[in-house]
């Protein structure tokens, strides 16, 4: 029984590379979910505070990737720039949703590429 548990632990640990950054992946997933949530708030009274919170989260991710993952940092900086543009432009609901949909696509592409490092 003990050998089976040890074998299972060793096998599952070997499936993920040792240099995989779980903290970064967690931040990326959280930002992606929050971008999707913000899309539902375009044009509502909750939008400004939710966008401010999302922009703060994005700045944390930019800072984290500056020192931990240069390749991911470039993509995160583009996403941060797109969110900052939304903060500066008080635009229509349609433009808000379009912009956040674009950011969602960027996030999904980034997550897919980053997640494939585990395979």
RABELCOR-V297399 format. One record per backbone hydrogen bond with DSSP energy under -1.0 kcal/mol. CO is the residue of the C=O (numbers start at 1). NH is the residue of the N-H. If there is no record, write none. Layout:
co->{CO & CO}
nh->{NH & NH}
This chain:
co->{1 & 2 & 3 & 4 & 5 & 6 & 7 & 8 & 9 & 10 & 17 & 20 & 21 & 22 & 23 & 24 & 25 & 26 & 27 & 28 & 29 & 30 & 31 & 32 & 33 & 34 & 35 & 38 & 41 & 46 & 47 & 48 & 49 & 50 & 51 & 52 & 53 & 54 & 55 & 56 & 57 & 58 & 59 & 60 & 61 & 62 & 64 & 65 & 69 & 70 & 72 & 73 & 74 & 75 & 76 & 77 & 78 & 79 & 80 & 81 & 82 & 83 & 84 & 85 & 89 & 92 & 93 & 94 & 95 & 96 & 97 & 98 & 99 & 100 & 101 & 102 & 103 & 104 & 105 & 106 & 107 & 108 & 109 & 110 & 111 & 112 & 114 & 115 & 116}
nh->{5 & 6 & 7 & 8 & 9 & 10 & 11 & 12 & 13 & 14 & 20 & 22 & 25 & 26 & 27 & 28 & 29 & 30 & 31 & 32 & 33 & 34 & 35 & 36 & 37 & 38 & 39 & 41 & 44 & 50 & 51 & 52 & 53 & 54 & 55 & 56 & 57 & 58 & 59 & 60 & 61 & 62 & 63 & 64 & 65 & 66 & 68 & 69 & 73 & 74 & 76 & 77 & 78 & 79 & 80 & 81 & 82 & 83 & 84 & 85 & 86 & 87 & 88 & 89 & 91 & 96 & 97 & 98 & 99 & 100 & 101 & 102 & 103 & 104 & 105 & 106 & 107 & 108 & 109 & 110 & 111 & 112 & 113 & 114 & 115 & 116 & 117 & 118 & 119}
